[in-house]
Amino acid sequence: MGVKYSIVMPVFLREAKHKRVVLQTLDSIKNSSADYELIIIDDGSTSKTAFLDDYADVVVRRKNKGISASWNDGMSKATAEYVVIINDDITVPVMWLQELSSAFNDAKVGVSAPQLGGMKVQPKRHPMTPVTYSHTFYPGYCFMLKKDRFYEPFDEQFKTSCGDVDYWHRIRDAG
């Protein structure tokens, strides 16, 4: 019998000092998780990443293709029923996988993530024009999918951002 959770973590290590943050994330996963496989996609790091092998069940090293392509590559390697996409710069609490997967008890749920809403942001391109999100927003830094629900590839035209937002819209549009 396989694991219940596949955790996909893209890593793009450009500076040696970022290694400390990645290690904090990896230790957090190791100390707060059970019944999982860890799939790391090294998305063309320019710093040394051999240490990733000590934590991951699978490490894919390739040239930089962007975040959406990394998510897709990790999803294609996932063997578990639940697939978590996580950034390399956060820490997770105990029982986080169980809490995220419990949302799927509702047959209408297509994605589970920490919930944010009513956010006001200042886009970098238009610093004088704040945008307020009045709808529920699911962040791309940590979210869970279930293979028997909406489980489609991310649009790889999104290299650095917005691939998650596009995905949420597609889930919503699918009903």
C-alpha positions as a Markdown table, in Angstrom:
| # | Residue | x | y | z |
|---|---|---|---|---|
| 1 | Met | 0.0 | 0.0 | 0.0 |
| 2 | Gly | 1.3 | 3.4 | -0.9 |
| 3 | Val | 1.4 | 6.7 | 0.9 |
| 4 | Lys | -1.7 | 8.9 | 1.4 |
| 5 | Tyr | -0.1 | 12.2 | 0.6 |
| 6 | Ser | 2.3 | 13.4 | -2.2 |
| 7 | Ile | 4.0 | 16.7 | -1.4 |
| 8 | Val | 5.4 | 18.6 | -4.4 |
| 9 | Met | 7.9 | 21.3 | -3.6 |
| 10 | Pro | 9.5 | 23.3 | -6.4 |
| 11 | Val | 12.9 | 24.8 | -5.4 |
| 12 | Phe | 14.8 | 27.5 | -7.3 |
| 13 | Leu | 17.9 | 28.1 | -5.2 |
| 14 | Arg | 19.8 | 31.1 | -6.5 |
| 15 | Glu | 21.6 | 32.3 | -3.3 |
| 16 | Ala | 23.3 | 30.2 | -0.7 |
| 17 | Lys | 21.5 | 32.1 | 2.1 |
| 18 | His | 18.1 | 30.8 | 0.7 |
| 19 | Lys | 19.3 | 27.3 | 1.7 |
| 20 | Arg | 18.6 | 28.1 | 5.4 |
| 21 | Val | 14.9 | 28.9 | 4.5 |
| 22 | Val | 14.5 | 25.8 | 2.4 |
| 23 | Leu | 16.0 | 23.6 | 5.2 |
| 24 | Gln | 13.5 | 25.2 | 7.7 |
| 25 | Thr | 10.7 | 24.2 | 5.3 |
| 26 | Leu | 12.0 | 20.7 | 4.9 |
| 27 | Asp | 12.5 | 20.2 | 8.7 |
| 28 | Ser | 8.9 | 21.5 | 9.2 |
| 29 | Ile | 7.5 | 19.0 | 6.8 |
| 30 | Lys | 9.6 | 16.1 | 8.3 |
| 31 | Asn | 8.5 | 17.0 | 11.9 |
| 32 | Ser | 4.9 | 17.7 | 11.2 |
| 33 | Ser | 3.9 | 15.1 | 8.6 |
| 34 | Ala | 3.2 | 11.4 | 8.3 |
| 35 | Asp | 2.3 | 9.0 | 5.5 |
| 36 | Tyr | 3.8 | 11.1 | 2.7 |
| 37 | Glu | 6.3 | 11.1 | -0.1 |
| 38 | Leu | 8.2 | 14.3 | -0.9 |
| 39 | Ile | 8.8 | 15.2 | -4.5 |
| 40 | Ile | 11.2 | 18.1 | -5.0 |
| 41 | Ile | 11.5 | 19.8 | -8.4 |
| 42 | Asp | 14.9 | 21.6 | -8.6 |
| 43 | Asp | 13.9 | 24.2 | -11.2 |
| 44 | Gly | 17.3 | 25.2 | -12.5 |
| 45 | Ser | 18.9 | 26.2 | -9.2 |
| 46 | Thr | 22.3 | 28.0 | -9.5 |
| 47 | Ser | 23.4 | 27.1 | -5.9 |
| 48 | Lys | 24.3 | 23.6 | -4.7 |
| 49 | Thr | 21.2 | 21.5 | -4.0 |
| 50 | Ala | 22.7 | 18.0 | -3.1 |
| 51 | Phe | 21.2 | 18.4 | 0.4 |
| 52 | Leu | 17.7 | 18.0 | -1.1 |
| 53 | Asp | 18.5 | 14.3 | -1.6 |
| 54 | Asp | 18.6 | 13.8 | 2.2 |
| 55 | Tyr | 14.9 | 14.8 | 2.5 |
| 56 | Ala | 13.1 | 13.9 | -0.7 |
| 57 | Asp | 11.8 | 10.6 | -2.0 |
| 58 | Val | 12.2 | 12.0 | -5.5 |
| 59 | Val | 14.3 | 14.9 | -6.8 |
| 60 | Val | 13.9 | 16.0 | -10.3 |
| 61 | Arg | 16.7 | 18.3 | -11.5 |
| 62 | Arg | 16.2 | 20.2 | -14.7 |
| 63 | Lys | 16.7 | 23.6 | -16.4 |
| 64 | Asn | 14.4 | 26.4 | -15.3 |
| 65 | Lys | 11.0 | 26.1 | -16.8 |
| 66 | Gly | 9.0 | 28.1 | -14.2 |
| 67 | Ile | 6.6 | 27.4 | -11.4 |
| 68 | Ser | 3.6 | 26.0 | -13.3 |
| 69 | Ala | 5.9 | 23.5 | -15.1 |
| 70 | Ser | 7.4 | 22.5 | -11.8 |
| 71 | Trp | 4.0 | 21.9 | -10.3 |
| 72 | Asn | 3.1 | 19.8 | -13.4 |
| 73 | Asp | 6.3 | 17.8 | -13.2 |
| 74 | Gly | 5.7 | 17.1 | -9.6 |
| 75 | Met | 2.1 | 16.1 | -10.1 |
| 76 | Ser | 3.1 | 13.7 | -12.8 |
| 77 | Lys | 5.4 | 11.9 | -10.3 |
| 78 | Ala | 2.8 | 11.9 | -7.4 |
| 79 | Thr | 1.6 | 8.4 | -6.4 |
| 80 | Ala | -0.8 | 9.4 | -3.6 |
| 81 | Glu | -4.5 | 10.1 | -3.6 |
| 82 | Tyr | -3.9 | 13.7 | -2.2 |
| 83 | Val | -1.3 | 16.0 | -3.8 |
| 84 | Val | 0.0 | 19.0 | -2.0 |
| 85 | Ile | 1.8 | 21.8 | -3.7 |
| 86 | Ile | 4.0 | 23.8 | -1.3 |
| 87 | Asn | 6.5 | 26.6 | -1.6 |
| 88 | Asp | 10.0 | 26.2 | -0.3 |
| 89 | Asp | 9.8 | 29.1 | 2.1 |
| 90 | Ile | 7.0 | 28.3 | 4.6 |
| 91 | Thr | 6.6 | 26.1 | 7.7 |
| 92 | Val | 3.7 | 23.8 | 8.4 |
| 93 | Pro | 1.9 | 22.9 | 11.6 |
| 94 | Val | 1.3 | 19.5 | 13.0 |
| 95 | Met | -1.7 | 17.8 | 11.4 |
| 96 | Trp | -1.6 | 20.1 | 8.4 |
| 97 | Leu | -2.1 | 17.3 | 5.9 |
| 98 | Gln | -5.1 | 15.9 | 7.7 |
| 99 | Glu | -6.7 | 19.3 | 8.1 |
| 100 | Leu | -6.3 | 20.1 | 4.4 |
| 101 | Ser | -7.6 | 16.7 | 3.3 |
| 102 | Ser | -10.6 | 16.9 | 5.6 |
| 103 | Ala | -12.1 | 19.5 | 3.3 |
| 104 | Phe | -12.6 | 16.8 | 0.7 |
| 105 | Asn | -15.3 | 15.3 | 2.8 |
| 106 | Asp | -17.5 | 17.7 | 0.9 |
| 107 | Ala | -18.0 | 16.3 | -2.6 |
| 108 | Lys | -18.0 | 19.8 | -4.1 |
| 109 | Val | -14.5 | 20.7 | -3.0 |
| 110 | Gly | -11.9 | 20.9 | -5.8 |
| 111 | Val | -9.0 | 22.3 | -3.8 |
| 112 | Ser | -8.1 | 22.8 | -0.2 |
| 113 | Ala | -5.9 | 25.6 | 1.1 |
| 114 | Pro | -5.4 | 28.1 | 3.9 |
| 115 | Gln | -8.2 | 30.6 | 3.2 |
| 116 | Leu | -7.6 | 34.3 | 2.7 |
| 117 | Gly | -10.2 | 36.9 | 1.8 |
| 118 | Gly | -10.9 | 40.6 | 1.6 |
| 119 | Met | -7.2 | 41.3 | 0.8 |
| 120 | Lys | -6.0 | 44.6 | -0.4 |
| 121 | Val | -2.8 | 44.4 | -2.5 |
| 122 | Gln | -0.6 | 46.9 | -4.3 |
| 123 | Pro | 0.4 | 45.5 | -7.7 |
| 124 | Lys | 4.1 | 46.2 | -8.5 |
| 125 | Arg | 3.2 | 47.4 | -12.0 |
| 126 | His | 0.6 | 49.9 | -10.9 |
| 127 | Pro | 1.7 | 51.0 | -7.4 |
| 128 | Met | -0.9 | 53.8 | -7.2 |
| 129 | Thr | -3.8 | 51.5 | -7.9 |
| 130 | Pro | -4.7 | 49.1 | -5.0 |
| 131 | Val | -6.8 | 46.1 | -5.8 |
| 132 | Thr | -9.2 | 44.6 | -3.3 |
| 133 | Tyr | -10.2 | 41.0 | -3.5 |
| 134 | Ser | -13.6 | 40.6 | -2.0 |
| 135 | His | -13.9 | 36.9 | -2.9 |
| 136 | Thr | -12.2 | 34.0 | -1.2 |
| 137 | Phe | -8.7 | 33.7 | -2.4 |
| 138 | Tyr | -6.6 | 30.5 | -2.2 |
| 139 | Pro | -2.9 | 31.2 | -2.0 |
| 140 | Gly | -0.4 | 29.3 | -4.2 |
| 141 | Tyr | 2.1 | 28.8 | -1.4 |
| 142 | Cys | 0.3 | 25.7 | 0.0 |
| 143 | Phe | -2.7 | 23.9 | -1.5 |
| 144 | Met | -4.0 | 20.3 | -1.8 |
| 145 | Leu | -5.7 | 18.6 | -4.8 |
| 146 | Lys | -7.4 | 15.2 | -4.8 |
| 147 | Lys | -6.8 | 13.0 | -7.9 |
| 148 | Asp | -10.5 | 12.0 | -8.2 |
| 149 | Arg | -11.6 | 15.6 | -8.4 |
| 150 | Phe | -10.4 | 18.5 | -10.6 |
| 151 | Tyr | -6.8 | 17.3 | -11.4 |
| 152 | Glu | -5.6 | 19.0 | -14.6 |
| 153 | Pro | -2.3 | 20.4 | -15.6 |
| 154 | Phe | -1.3 | 24.0 | -14.7 |
| 155 | Asp | -1.0 | 26.4 | -17.7 |
| 156 | Glu | 2.8 | 26.6 | -18.3 |
| 157 | Gln | 2.6 | 30.0 | -19.8 |
| 158 | Phe | 2.6 | 31.2 | -16.2 |
| 159 | Lys | 6.3 | 31.1 | -15.4 |
| 160 | Thr | 6.6 | 33.0 | -12.2 |
| 161 | Ser | 3.1 | 33.8 | -10.9 |
| 162 | Cys | -0.6 | 33.6 | -11.4 |
| 163 | Gly | -0.7 | 29.9 | -12.4 |
| 164 | Asp | -2.5 | 29.2 | -9.2 |
| 165 | Val | -5.1 | 31.9 | -9.8 |
| 166 | Asp | -5.7 | 30.6 | -13.3 |
| 167 | Tyr | -6.2 | 27.1 | -11.8 |
| 168 | Trp | -8.7 | 28.4 | -9.2 |
| 169 | His | -10.7 | 30.0 | -12.0 |
| 170 | Arg | -10.8 | 26.8 | -14.0 |
| 171 | Ile | -11.9 | 24.8 | -10.9 |
| 172 | Arg | -14.7 | 27.3 | -10.3 |
| 173 | Asp | -15.8 | 27.3 | -13.9 |
| 174 | Ala | -15.9 | 23.5 | -13.9 |
| 175 | Gly | -18.4 | 23.7 | -11.1 |
